[in-house]
Every structure is written in C-alpha cells, then in structure tokens.
Amino acid sequence: MRLSAPDAFWLSQLAELMDVSRTRAAAQLLSAAIRDAAYAAKLPTEGDAFRDALHAFIEREFHPEPEKS
C-alpha cells in the first residue's frame, strides 16, 4: 500500500497529536497521584504550601546528608 504525500502528512500530524495527548494524560495522572499521596500524608495539596512541602520532601528523600566518618 502506498500513501500519497497529503495522507502521509496528515497521518504524521495525527501521530504527533496522539503522542502529545498521551504525554498530557500521563502528566495529569502523575500530578493527581502526587496530590493524592500528599493528601494521604496530611500535607497541603494546593498553592505555595504544597510546593514548599513537595520541595522539602524531595530534598529530604533524594538529597540525603552525606554520612560522616
């Protein structure tokens, strides 16, 4: 089967749109999961308080203090 140039163009545009939609949906799901986890941990889930609590968690969990010898 051969595609004409316009068909190939529109199919490639559709593929890009579908990829963007999946990325957006994945970002929304991740965001919802983070907020659900914050809510379950009784942390703020909105605004600056949420951002500050999330930054503090990331710092604490992913940038631990080096062990002193």
Residue, then its C-alpha position, 0 to 999 in steps of 0.5 A: m500500500r502506498l500513501s500519497a504525500p497529503d495522507a502521509f502528512w496528515l497521518s504524521q500530524l495525527a501521530e504527533l497529536m496522539d503522542v502529545s495527548r498521551t504525554r498530557a494524560a500521563a502528566q495529569l495522572l502523575s500530578a493527581a497521584i502526587r496530590d493524592a499521596a500528599y493528601a494521604a500524608k496530611l500535607p497541603t495539596e494546593g498553592d505555595a504550601f504544597r510546593d514548599a512541602l513537595h520541595a522539602f520532601i524531595e530534598r529530604e528523600f533524594h538529597p540525603e546528608p552525606e554520612k560522616s566518618 
